[in-house]
Amino acid sequence: MHGFAVASIAISLVTLVAGCTPSPQKVCDKMFELVKNENLDGGDSGKSQEKKLARCVREAEEEKAKKPDRYKCLAKCIMGTSSEKDANKCKDSCPSSGT
């Protein structure tokens, strides 16, 4: 379930713009850190997490290229959160269209 949330945020994230905007890698690392902190029961295996992280970064890079304004909004929002729940709200607070 949490993997799906991370993947959907990653898809939304991919639109970040260069400059002060965090890289897709940093944004995905932050999302995975938040998920890990809130799910201390172990969760997925290391290989599974690595695959999800790689997918998150790939999807975020695609979003960044297609919708840079949305990516920038999402990345800054996610980097400023301290919980998975707040990070998941970012996709609703950023415009879904735009370049």
The first five atom37 places (N, CA, C, CB, O) and aatype in JSON, in Angstrom:
{
  "aatype": [12, 8, 7, 13, 0, 19, 0, 15, 9, 0, 9, 15, 10, 19, 16, 10, 19, 0, 7, 4, 16, 14, 15, 14, 5, 11, 19, 4, 3, 11, 12, 13, 6, 10, 19, 11, 2, 6, 2, 10, 3, 7, 7, 3, 15, 7, 11, 15, 5, 6, 11, 11, 10, 0, 1, 4, 19, 1, 6, 0, 6, 6, 6, 11, 0, 11, 11, 14, 3, 1, 18, 11, 4, 10, 0, 11, 4, 9, 12, 7, 16, 15, 15, 6, 11, 3, 0, 2, 11, 4, 11, 3, 15, 4, 14, 15, 15, 7, 16],
  "atom_mask": [
    [1, 1, 1, 1, 1],
    [1, 1, 1, 1, 1],
    [1, 1, 1, 0, 1],
    [1, 1, 1, 1, 1],
    [1, 1, 1, 1, 1],
    [1, 1, 1, 1, 1],
    [1, 1, 1, 1, 1],
    [1, 1, 1, 1, 1],
    [1, 1, 1, 1, 1],
    [1, 1, 1, 1, 1],
    [1, 1, 1, 1, 1],
    [1, 1, 1, 1, 1],
    [1, 1, 1, 1, 1],
    [1, 1, 1, 1, 1],
    [1, 1, 1, 1, 1],
    [1, 1, 1, 1, 1],
    [1, 1, 1, 1, 1],
    [1, 1, 1, 1, 1],
    [1, 1, 1, 0, 1],
    [1, 1, 1, 1, 1],
    [1, 1, 1, 1, 1],
    [1, 1, 1, 1, 1],
    [1, 1, 1, 1, 1],
    [1, 1, 1, 1, 1],
    [1, 1, 1, 1, 1],
    [1, 1, 1, 1, 1],
    [1, 1, 1, 1, 1],
    [1, 1, 1, 1, 1],
    [1, 1, 1, 1, 1],
    [1, 1, 1, 1, 1],
    [1, 1, 1, 1, 1],
    [1, 1, 1, 1, 1],
    [1, 1, 1, 1, 1],
    [1, 1, 1, 1, 1],
    [1, 1, 1, 1, 1],
    [1, 1, 1, 1, 1],
    [1, 1, 1, 1, 1],
    [1, 1, 1, 1, 1],
    [1, 1, 1, 1, 1],
    [1, 1, 1, 1, 1],
    [1, 1, 1, 1, 1],
    [1, 1, 1, 0, 1],
    [1, 1, 1, 0, 1],
    [1, 1, 1, 1, 1],
    [1, 1, 1, 1, 1],
    [1, 1, 1, 0, 1],
    [1, 1, 1, 1, 1],
    [1, 1, 1, 1, 1],
    [1, 1, 1, 1, 1],
    [1, 1, 1, 1, 1],
    [1, 1, 1, 1, 1],
    [1, 1, 1, 1, 1],
    [1, 1, 1, 1, 1],
    [1, 1, 1, 1, 1],
    [1, 1, 1, 1, 1],
    [1, 1, 1, 1, 1],
    [1, 1, 1, 1, 1],
    [1, 1, 1, 1, 1],
    [1, 1, 1, 1, 1],
    [1, 1, 1, 1, 1],
    [1, 1, 1, 1, 1],
    [1, 1, 1, 1, 1],
    [1, 1, 1, 1, 1],
    [1, 1, 1, 1, 1],
    [1, 1, 1, 1, 1],
    [1, 1, 1, 1, 1],
    [1, 1, 1, 1, 1],
    [1, 1, 1, 1, 1],
    [1, 1, 1, 1, 1],
    [1, 1, 1, 1, 1],
    [1, 1, 1, 1, 1],
    [1, 1, 1, 1, 1],
    [1, 1, 1, 1, 1],
    [1, 1, 1, 1, 1],
    [1, 1, 1, 1, 1],
    [1, 1, 1, 1, 1],
    [1, 1, 1, 1, 1],
    [1, 1, 1, 1, 1],
    [1, 1, 1, 1, 1],
    [1, 1, 1, 0, 1],
    [1, 1, 1, 1, 1],
    [1, 1, 1, 1, 1],
    [1, 1, 1, 1, 1],
    [1, 1, 1, 1, 1],
    [1, 1, 1, 1, 1],
    [1, 1, 1, 1, 1],
    [1, 1, 1, 1, 1],
    [1, 1, 1, 1, 1],
    [1, 1, 1, 1, 1],
    [1, 1, 1, 1, 1],
    [1, 1, 1, 1, 1],
    [1, 1, 1, 1, 1],
    [1, 1, 1, 1, 1],
    [1, 1, 1, 1, 1],
    [1, 1, 1, 1, 1],
    [1, 1, 1, 1, 1],
    [1, 1, 1, 1, 1],
    [1, 1, 1, 0, 1],
    [1, 1, 1, 1, 1]
  ],
  "atom_positions": [
    [[0.82, -1.19, 0.0], [0.0, 0.0, 0.0], [0.86, 1.25, 0.0], [-0.93, 0.0, 1.19], [0.62, 2.18, -0.77]],
    [[1.88, 1.28, 0.86], [2.74, 2.45, 0.93], [3.56, 2.59, -0.34], [3.65, 2.38, 2.15], [3.87, 3.71, -0.77]],
    [[3.93, 1.46, -0.94], [4.68, 1.51, -2.19], [3.88, 2.19, -3.28], [0.0, 0.0, 0.0], [4.44, 2.94, -4.08]],
    [[2.58, 1.94, -3.31], [1.7, 2.58, -4.28], [1.66, 4.08, -4.05], [0.29, 1.98, -4.22], [1.71, 4.86, -5.0]],
    [[1.56, 4.48, -2.8], [1.51, 5.92, -2.48], [2.81, 6.59, -2.91], [1.27, 6.13, -0.96], [2.8, 7.68, -3.47]],
    [[3.92, 5.94, -2.64], [5.21, 6.49, -3.03], [5.3, 6.59, -4.55], [6.37, 5.63, -2.48], [5.76, 7.6, -5.08]],
    [[4.87, 5.55, -5.24], [4.92, 5.57, -6.71], [4.02, 6.65, -7.28], [4.52, 4.2, -7.27], [4.41, 7.32, -8.23]],
    [[2.83, 6.83, -6.72], [1.93, 7.84, -7.26], [2.46, 9.24, -7.01], [0.53, 7.7, -6.66], [2.29, 10.13, -7.84]],
    [[3.1, 9.45, -5.88], [3.71, 10.75, -5.61], [4.88, 10.95, -6.56], [4.18, 10.85, -4.13], [5.09, 12.05, -7.07]],
    [[5.63, 9.89, -6.8], [6.77, 10.0, -7.7], [6.32, 10.41, -9.08], [7.54, 8.68, -7.76], [6.95, 11.25, -9.72]],
    [[5.25, 9.83, -9.53], [4.73, 10.19, -10.85], [4.37, 11.66, -10.87], [3.5, 9.32, -11.22], [4.63, 12.36, -11.85]],
    [[3.77, 12.13, -9.82], [3.4, 13.53, -9.73], [4.62, 14.42, -9.58], [2.46, 13.75, -8.56], [4.62, 15.57, -10.03]],
    [[5.65, 13.9, -8.97], [6.86, 14.65, -8.67], [7.74, 15.0, -9.83], [7.65, 13.92, -7.73], [8.48, 15.99, -9.8]],
    [[7.67, 14.23, -10.81], [8.65, 14.27, -11.87], [8.75, 15.62, -12.56], [8.35, 13.24, -12.86], [9.63, 15.79, -13.41]],
    [[7.91, 16.56, -12.26], [7.89, 17.82, -12.99], [8.79, 18.91, -12.42], [6.51, 18.31, -13.05], [8.61, 20.07, -12.78]],
    [[9.71, 18.61, -11.56], [10.54, 19.65, -10.95], [11.43, 20.37, -11.96], [11.41, 19.05, -9.86], [11.84, 19.81, -12.97]],
    [[11.72, 21.62, -11.66], [12.55, 22.45, -12.52], [13.95, 22.56, -11.94], [11.93, 23.86, -12.7], [14.14, 22.41, -10.73]],
    [[14.92, 22.82, -12.78], [16.31, 22.97, -12.32], [16.43, 24.21, -11.45], [17.28, 23.06, -13.52], [15.49, 25.0, -11.35]],
    [[17.58, 24.38, -10.81], [17.78, 25.52, -9.95], [17.8, 25.05, -8.5], [0.0, 0.0, 0.0], [18.51, 24.12, -8.14]],
    [[17.01, 25.71, -7.69], [16.94, 25.38, -6.27], [16.03, 24.19, -5.99], [16.46, 26.57, -5.48], [15.89, 23.77, -4.84]],
    [[15.43, 23.68, -7.0], [14.51, 22.56, -6.83], [15.31, 21.28, -6.56], [13.62, 22.38, -8.09], [16.28, 21.0, -7.25]],
    [[14.9, 20.51, -5.55], [15.59, 19.26, -5.26], [15.53, 18.28, -6.43], [14.99, 18.61, -4.01], [14.56, 18.26, -7.19]],
    [[16.55, 17.47, -6.56], [16.61, 16.48, -7.64], [15.6, 15.37, -7.38], [18.03, 15.9, -7.76], [15.19, 15.15, -6.24]],
    [[15.2, 14.65, -8.44], [14.33, 13.5, -8.25], [14.89, 12.51, -7.23], [14.09, 12.81, -9.57], [14.13, 11.95, -6.44]],
    [[16.18, 12.29, -7.24], [16.8, 11.36, -6.28], [16.57, 11.83, -4.85], [18.31, 11.23, -6.55], [16.21, 11.03, -3.99]],
    [[16.77, 13.12, -4.6], [16.6, 13.65, -3.24], [15.15, 13.58, -2.8], [17.1, 15.1, -3.16], [14.86, 13.26, -1.65]],
    [[14.24, 13.88, -3.71], [12.82, 13.84, -3.38], [12.38, 12.4, -3.06], [11.97, 14.41, -4.53], [11.67, 12.16, -2.09]],
    [[12.81, 11.47, -3.88], [12.45, 10.07, -3.65], [13.09, 9.56, -2.36], [12.88, 9.19, -4.84], [12.47, 8.81, -1.61]],
    [[14.34, 9.96, -2.1], [14.99, 9.58, -0.85], [14.18, 10.08, 0.34], [16.43, 10.13, -0.8], [14.01, 9.37, 1.33]],
    [[13.69, 11.31, 0.25], [12.88, 11.89, 1.32], [11.59, 11.1, 1.52], [12.55, 13.37, 1.02], [11.22, 10.78, 2.65]],
    [[10.91, 10.76, 0.42], [9.67, 9.99, 0.52], [9.93, 8.64, 1.19], [9.04, 9.79, -0.87], [9.18, 8.22, 2.07]],
    [[10.99, 7.97, 0.77], [11.29, 6.66, 1.34], [11.69, 6.78, 2.8], [12.4, 5.98, 0.54], [11.39, 5.89, 3.6]],
    [[12.36, 7.85, 3.17], [12.71, 8.09, 4.58], [11.44, 8.26, 5.42], [13.62, 9.35, 4.71], [11.33, 7.71, 6.51]],
    [[10.48, 9.03, 4.9], [9.22, 9.25, 5.62], [8.45, 7.94, 5.79], [8.36, 10.28, 4.88], [7.93, 7.65, 6.86]],
    [[8.39, 7.15, 4.72], [7.7, 5.87, 4.78], [8.38, 4.95, 5.79], [7.65, 5.2, 3.38], [7.72, 4.3, 6.6]],
    [[9.69, 4.9, 5.73], [10.45, 4.04, 6.64], [10.24, 4.45, 8.09], [11.95, 4.09, 6.29], [10.06, 3.6, 8.96]],
    [[10.25, 5.75, 8.35], [10.08, 6.24, 9.72], [8.71, 5.92, 10.28], [10.3, 7.74, 9.76], [8.56, 5.72, 11.49]],
    [[7.71, 5.86, 9.43], [6.35, 5.6, 9.89], [5.99, 4.11, 9.87], [5.37, 6.37, 9.05], [4.96, 3.72, 10.4]],
    [[6.84, 3.3, 9.27], [6.58, 1.85, 9.17], [7.77, 1.09, 9.73], [6.3, 1.43, 7.7], [8.52, 0.45, 8.99]],
    [[7.93, 1.17, 11.01], [9.1, 0.57, 11.66], [8.99, -0.95, 11.8], [9.29, 1.18, 13.01], [9.84, -1.56, 12.45]],
    [[7.97, -1.55, 11.19], [7.78, -3.0, 11.3], [8.61, -3.78, 10.3], [6.32, -3.33, 11.11], [8.44, -5.0, 10.18]],
    [[9.48, -3.14, 9.59], [10.34, -3.86, 8.66], [9.99, -3.59, 7.21], [0.0, 0.0, 0.0], [10.85, -3.15, 6.45]],
    [[8.78, -3.85, 6.82], [8.35, -3.57, 5.46], [8.98, -4.48, 4.43], [0.0, 0.0, 0.0], [9.2, -5.66, 4.69]],
    [[9.25, -3.94, 3.27], [9.78, -4.7, 2.14], [11.25, -5.05, 2.33], [9.6, -3.92, 0.85], [11.95, -4.45, 3.15]],
    [[11.69, -6.03, 1.56], [13.1, -6.42, 1.58], [13.95, -5.33, 0.94], [13.3, -7.77, 0.84], [13.43, -4.43, 0.27]],
    [[15.24, -5.41, 1.14], [16.16, -4.42, 0.59], [16.09, -4.31, -0.92], [0.0, 0.0, 0.0], [16.08, -3.2, -1.46]],
    [[16.05, -5.46, -1.61], [15.98, -5.44, -3.07], [14.69, -4.82, -3.56], [16.13, -6.85, -3.64], [14.68, -4.07, -4.53]],
    [[13.6, -5.13, -2.89], [12.3, -4.57, -3.26], [12.33, -3.05, -3.09], [11.18, -5.2, -2.41], [11.82, -2.32, -3.94]],
    [[12.9, -2.59, -2.0], [13.0, -1.14, -1.76], [13.87, -0.47, -2.82], [13.57, -0.86, -0.35], [13.55, 0.62, -3.29]],
    [[14.97, -1.11, -3.19], [15.85, -0.55, -4.2], [15.12, -0.39, -5.53], [17.09, -1.44, -4.38], [15.28, 0.62, -6.22]],
    [[14.33, -1.39, -5.9], [13.57, -1.33, -7.14], [12.54, -0.21, -7.1], [12.88, -2.67, -7.42], [12.37, 0.52, -8.07]],
    [[11.86, -0.09, -5.97], [10.85, 0.97, -5.83], [11.5, 2.35, -5.87], [10.07, 0.81, -4.51], [10.95, 3.28, -6.47]],
    [[12.66, 2.49, -5.25], [13.37, 3.76, -5.27], [13.81, 4.11, -6.69], [14.58, 3.72, -4.33], [13.66, 5.25, -7.13]],
    [[14.36, 3.14, -7.41], [14.78, 3.37, -8.79], [13.59, 3.76, -9.66], [15.47, 2.11, -9.36], [13.7, 4.65, -10.51]],
    [[12.46, 3.11, -9.45], [11.25, 3.45, -10.21], [10.77, 4.85, -9.87], [10.12, 2.43, -9.92], [10.37, 5.61, -10.75]],
    [[10.81, 5.19, -8.6], [10.42, 6.53, -8.16], [11.27, 7.59, -8.86], [10.54, 6.66, -6.63], [10.74, 8.57, -9.39]],
    [[12.57, 7.39, -8.87], [13.49, 8.36, -9.49], [13.22, 8.46, -10.99], [14.96, 7.97, -9.23], [13.16, 9.56, -11.54]],
    [[13.06, 7.32, -11.65], [12.8, 7.31, -13.09], [11.51, 8.07, -13.41], [12.71, 5.85, -13.62], [11.48, 8.9, -14.32]],
    [[10.45, 7.79, -12.66], [9.17, 8.45, -12.91], [9.24, 9.94, -12.58], [8.07, 7.79, -12.08], [8.61, 10.76, -13.25]],
    [[9.99, 10.29, -11.54], [10.14, 11.7, -11.18], [10.91, 12.45, -12.27], [10.87, 11.83, -9.82], [10.59, 13.6, -12.58]],
    [[11.92, 11.81, -12.85], [12.67, 12.45, -13.93], [11.79, 12.69, -15.15], [13.89, 11.58, -14.32], [11.89, 13.72, -15.81]],
    [[10.92, 11.73, -15.43], [9.99, 11.88, -16.56], [9.02, 13.03, -16.31], [9.22, 10.58, -16.81], [8.76, 13.84, -17.2]],
    [[8.49, 13.1, -15.11], [7.56, 14.17, -14.74], [8.25, 15.52, -14.8], [6.98, 13.93, -13.33], [7.67, 16.51, -15.27]],
    [[9.48, 15.57, -14.34], [10.26, 16.81, -14.36], [10.4, 17.32, -15.79], [11.66, 16.59, -13.72], [10.32, 18.53, -16.04]],
    [[10.62, 16.42, -16.72], [10.78, 16.79, -18.12], [9.46, 17.24, -18.74], [11.36, 15.64, -18.91], [9.44, 18.15, -19.57]],
    [[8.35, 16.6, -18.35], [7.06, 16.88, -18.97], [6.31, 18.04, -18.32], [6.19, 15.66, -18.91], [5.67, 18.83, -19.02]],
    [[6.4, 18.15, -17.01], [5.64, 19.18, -16.27], [6.54, 19.81, -15.2], [4.36, 18.56, -15.61], [6.36, 19.55, -14.01]],
    [[7.49, 20.62, -15.61], [8.48, 21.16, -14.66], [7.87, 22.01, -13.54], [9.48, 21.99, -15.4], [8.37, 21.97, -12.41]],
    [[6.82, 22.76, -13.82], [6.23, 23.59, -12.77], [5.59, 22.73, -11.68], [5.18, 24.54, -13.36], [5.74, 23.0, -10.49]],
    [[4.89, 21.69, -12.09], [4.28, 20.78, -11.12], [5.35, 20.05, -10.32], [3.35, 19.76, -11.83], [5.23, 19.91, -9.1]],
    [[6.38, 19.6, -10.99], [7.46, 18.91, -10.29], [8.09, 19.82, -9.24], [8.53, 18.44, -11.29], [8.33, 19.4, -8.1]],
    [[8.34, 21.06, -9.62], [8.95, 22.01, -8.69], [8.07, 22.18, -7.45], [9.18, 23.38, -9.37], [8.56, 22.16, -6.33]],
    [[6.78, 22.34, -7.66], [5.82, 22.49, -6.56], [5.84, 21.25, -5.66], [4.4, 22.73, -7.1], [5.95, 21.35, -4.44]],
    [[5.73, 20.08, -6.27], [5.7, 18.83, -5.51], [6.99, 18.59, -4.74], [5.42, 17.66, -6.44], [6.97, 18.21, -3.57]],
    [[8.1, 18.82, -5.4], [9.39, 18.56, -4.76], [9.58, 19.45, -3.54], [10.54, 18.79, -5.77], [9.99, 18.98, -2.48]],
    [[9.29, 20.73, -3.7], [9.45, 21.64, -2.57], [8.49, 21.29, -1.44], [9.23, 23.1, -3.02], [8.85, 21.36, -0.27]],
    [[7.28, 20.92, -1.8], [6.29, 20.53, -0.8], [6.75, 19.3, -0.04], [4.93, 20.27, -1.46], [6.74, 19.29, 1.19]],
    [[7.15, 18.27, -0.74], [7.56, 17.02, -0.1], [8.79, 17.22, 0.77], [7.84, 15.96, -1.16], [8.87, 16.68, 1.87]],
    [[9.75, 17.99, 0.29], [10.96, 18.2, 1.07], [10.68, 18.97, 2.36], [11.99, 18.97, 0.23], [11.46, 18.89, 3.31]],
    [[9.57, 19.69, 2.41], [9.22, 20.45, 3.6], [8.33, 19.7, 4.58], [0.0, 0.0, 0.0], [7.92, 20.27, 5.59]],
    [[8.02, 18.45, 4.29], [7.13, 17.69, 5.17], [7.9, 16.84, 6.17], [6.2, 16.81, 4.35], [9.09, 16.57, 6.0]],
    [[7.19, 16.43, 7.21], [7.83, 15.58, 8.21], [7.07, 14.27, 8.42], [7.95, 16.32, 9.53], [7.39, 13.49, 9.32]],
    [[6.06, 14.04, 7.58], [5.33, 12.77, 7.68], [4.88, 12.32, 6.3], [4.11, 12.91, 8.63], [4.71, 13.13, 5.38]],
    [[4.69, 11.02, 6.17], [4.21, 10.46, 4.91], [2.83, 11.02, 4.56], [4.16, 8.91, 4.98], [2.54, 11.31, 3.4]],
    [[2.0, 11.17, 5.57], [0.65, 11.69, 5.38], [0.7, 13.1, 4.76], [-0.13, 11.72, 6.72], [-0.04, 13.39, 3.82]],
    [[1.55, 13.96, 5.3], [1.67, 15.32, 4.76], [2.25, 15.31, 3.34], [2.55, 16.18, 5.67], [1.82, 16.08, 2.49]],
    [[3.22, 14.44, 3.1], [3.81, 14.35, 1.77], [2.78, 13.91, 0.74], [5.0, 13.37, 1.77], [2.78, 14.39, -0.39]],
    [[1.89, 13.0, 1.13], [0.85, 12.53, 0.22], [-0.15, 13.64, -0.13], [0.12, 11.35, 0.82], [-0.8, 13.57, -1.17]],
    [[-0.27, 14.63, 0.73], [-1.17, 15.76, 0.47], [-0.61, 16.7, -0.59], [-1.44, 16.53, 1.76], [-1.35, 17.5, -1.17]],
    [[0.68, 16.63, -0.84], [1.32, 17.55, -1.79], [0.72, 17.44, -3.19], [2.82, 17.27, -1.85], [0.58, 18.45, -3.87]],
    [[0.38, 16.23, -3.61], [-0.14, 16.07, -4.96], [-1.45, 16.83, -5.15], [-0.33, 14.6, -5.28], [-1.78, 17.23, -6.27]],
    [[-2.21, 17.02, -4.06], [-3.47, 17.77, -4.16], [-3.25, 19.28, -4.09], [-4.42, 17.33, -3.05], [-4.1, 20.05, -4.54]],
    [[-2.13, 19.7, -3.52], [-1.89, 21.13, -3.37], [-1.13, 21.74, -4.55], [-1.12, 21.37, -2.11], [-1.0, 22.97, -4.62]],
    [[-0.65, 20.92, -5.47], [0.08, 21.41, -6.64], [-0.79, 21.24, -7.88], [1.43, 20.67, -6.82], [-1.49, 20.24, -8.02]],
    [[-0.74, 22.21, -8.79], [-1.55, 22.1, -10.02], [-1.15, 20.86, -10.82], [-1.39, 23.36, -10.9], [0.02, 20.51, -10.9]],
    [[-2.15, 20.22, -11.39], [-1.88, 18.98, -12.12], [-1.46, 19.22, -13.57], [-3.1, 18.11, -12.09], [-0.99, 18.29, -14.23]],
    [[-1.63, 20.4, -14.04], [-1.19, 20.7, -15.4], [-0.15, 21.78, -15.37], [-2.37, 21.12, -16.29], [0.13, 22.35, -14.31]],
    [[0.41, 22.05, -16.5], [1.43, 23.1, -16.59], [2.75, 22.56, -17.05], [0.0, 0.0, 0.0], [2.99, 21.36, -17.01]],
    [[3.59, 23.45, -17.48], [4.91, 23.07, -17.99], [6.0, 23.48, -17.08], [5.14, 23.67, -19.33], [7.17, 23.23, -17.37]]
  ]
}
